[in-house]
């Protein structure tokens, strides 16, 4: 049981560290990094569109698909978290639907406005550098629903905070939306594995 869990943690760490090559603080000008970037974007385009169509029964509008992919990639680079992990969380939370949850969770990454406010204040300088300077609860709640980029940035920042707090990607996933138990973390890991199996090129 412990061996299986540690294998999962190692896999998650590997995915997270892979995203480090996408960080704006790392030189990504070589050809291999550019190819990897294109490959991941291609996977995200296909995965998001197929999961959304499976859930909703129709195609996602291309402009929204483009925005989700670019937002996931941006958040991945800023917070040094695998874009595949971010996509797996969104798939677990909403199947890439922009919805309001039954307990007031908002948008693609299903954030409670109060949690989002805490995260934005914690990383205020970073969000200000991205032209998000407002921290009032009402503004944040509206922006989480209307601005997919903001929603994904805040959700990824929250995951980063949980990783820093718990020192373990698996535990961080458990606390993202599951009260610290393994059930939610395992759902996300399942979706990460689903991506890896469907797209063996990554």
LINPEZI-V997444 format. One record per residue. N is the residue number from 0. RES is the residue in three letters. NEAR is the number of other ideal C-beta (glycine too) atoms within 12 Angstrom. D_FIRST is the distance of its C-alpha to the first C-alpha in Angstrom with 1 decimal. Layout:
((N,RES,NEAR,D_FIRST) (N,RES,NEAR,D_FIRST))
//
This chain:
((0,UNK,8,0.0) (1,UNK,9,3.8) (2,UNK,9,5.4) (3,UNK,14,5.2) (4,UNK,20,6.3) (5,UNK,15,8.7) (6,UNK,16,9.9) (7,UNK,28,10.8) (8,UNK,27,12.6) (9,UNK,18,14.4) (10,UNK,29,15.6) (11,UNK,36,16.8) (12,UNK,24,18.5) (13,UNK,20,20.1) (14,UNK,37,21.5) (15,UNK,33,22.8) (16,UNK,20,24.4) (17,UNK,28,26.0) (18,UNK,41,27.8) (19,UNK,25,29.4) (20,UNK,27,31.7) (21,UNK,35,33.0) (22,UNK,25,33.8) (23,UNK,22,37.5) (24,UNK,13,37.4) (25,UNK,16,36.6) (26,UNK,13,39.2) (27,UNK,22,38.4) (28,UNK,11,41.8) (29,UNK,12,40.9) (30,UNK,10,40.8) (31,UNK,13,37.2) (32,UNK,22,36.1) (33,UNK,16,38.5) (34,UNK,16,37.2) (35,UNK,26,33.6) (36,UNK,29,34.9) (37,UNK,20,36.7) (38,UNK,23,33.8) (39,UNK,35,31.5) (40,UNK,30,34.4) (41,UNK,20,34.9) (42,UNK,33,31.3) (43,UNK,41,31.5) (44,UNK,30,34.8) (45,UNK,23,33.6) (46,UNK,37,30.2) (47,UNK,45,31.8) (48,UNK,28,34.8) (49,UNK,24,32.9) (50,UNK,32,30.4) (51,UNK,30,33.4) (52,UNK,19,35.5) (53,UNK,18,32.8) (54,UNK,21,32.6) (55,UNK,20,36.3) (56,UNK,10,38.1) (57,UNK,11,40.2) (58,UNK,19,40.2) (59,UNK,30,39.5) (60,UNK,18,42.7) (61,UNK,14,42.8) (62,UNK,12,43.8) (63,UNK,23,40.8) (64,UNK,26,38.4) (65,UNK,20,40.0) (66,UNK,27,39.6) (67,UNK,40,35.9) (68,UNK,35,35.2) (69,UNK,25,37.4) (70,UNK,37,35.9) (71,UNK,44,32.3) (72,UNK,39,33.5) (73,UNK,31,35.5) (74,UNK,44,32.7) (75,UNK,41,30.4) (76,UNK,29,33.1) (77,UNK,31,34.0) (78,UNK,39,30.5) (79,UNK,30,28.9) (80,UNK,44,26.0) (81,UNK,43,25.3) (82,UNK,46,27.6) (83,UNK,40,24.9) (84,UNK,47,22.7) (85,UNK,51,25.8) (86,UNK,50,26.6) (87,UNK,43,23.2) (88,UNK,47,23.6) (89,UNK,44,27.1) (90,UNK,37,26.1) (91,UNK,33,23.5) (92,UNK,37,26.1) (93,UNK,33,29.3) (94,UNK,27,29.3) (95,UNK,43,31.8) (96,UNK,28,34.1) (97,UNK,31,36.1) (98,UNK,23,35.8) (99,UNK,23,35.9) (100,UNK,21,33.0) (101,UNK,9,33.6) (102,UNK,13,33.0) (103,UNK,19,35.1) (104,UNK,28,32.7) (105,UNK,35,34.7) (106,UNK,37,34.6) (107,UNK,44,32.2) (108,UNK,46,29.5) (109,UNK,37,30.2) (110,UNK,41,31.3) (111,UNK,27,32.9) (112,UNK,31,36.3) (113,UNK,23,35.8) (114,UNK,31,32.5) (115,UNK,43,34.3) (116,UNK,29,37.2) (117,UNK,22,35.1) (118,UNK,36,33.5) (119,UNK,36,37.0) (120,UNK,24,38.5) (121,UNK,21,35.8) (122,UNK,28,36.4) (123,UNK,19,40.0) (124,UNK,13,41.6) (125,UNK,25,39.3) (126,UNK,29,40.0) (127,UNK,14,43.7) (128,UNK,13,43.8) (129,UNK,26,42.7) (130,UNK,13,45.6) (131,UNK,29,43.6) (132,UNK,18,45.4) (133,UNK,23,45.5) (134,UNK,24,43.1) (135,UNK,17,44.5) (136,UNK,21,42.2) (137,UNK,15,44.4) (138,UNK,20,44.7) (139,UNK,33,40.9) (140,UNK,29,40.2) (141,UNK,19,42.8) (142,UNK,31,41.8) (143,UNK,41,38.1) (144,UNK,29,39.4) (145,UNK,18,42.2) (146,UNK,27,40.9) (147,UNK,36,37.8) (148,UNK,31,37.9) (149,UNK,38,37.9) (150,UNK,44,35.1) (151,UNK,45,32.8) (152,UNK,42,33.9) (153,UNK,48,33.2) (154,UNK,43,29.8) (155,UNK,44,28.8) (156,UNK,40,30.3) (157,UNK,40,28.3) (158,UNK,45,25.0) (159,UNK,31,26.3) (160,UNK,27,27.1) (161,UNK,34,23.6) (162,UNK,31,22.2) (163,UNK,21,24.9) (164,UNK,20,24.3) (165,UNK,20,20.5) (166,UNK,14,20.3) (167,UNK,24,17.1) (168,UNK,39,17.5) (169,UNK,36,14.3) (170,UNK,26,15.6) (171,UNK,33,19.0) (172,UNK,43,18.2) (173,UNK,31,16.8) (174,UNK,28,20.2) (175,UNK,43,22.3) (176,UNK,31,22.6) (177,UNK,23,20.1) (178,UNK,13,20.7) (179,UNK,19,17.8) (180,UNK,16,15.1) (181,UNK,23,12.3) (182,UNK,18,14.4) (183,UNK,27,17.1) (184,UNK,36,15.1) (185,UNK,22,13.2) (186,UNK,23,16.8) (187,UNK,39,18.1) (188,UNK,33,15.5) (189,UNK,22,16.4) (190,UNK,31,20.0) (191,UNK,39,19.6) (192,UNK,23,18.2) (193,UNK,22,21.1) (194,UNK,35,23.5) (195,UNK,25,22.3) (196,UNK,14,22.6) (197,UNK,20,25.9) (198,UNK,22,27.4) (199,UNK,10,26.4) (200,UNK,15,29.2) (201,UNK,28,27.3))
//
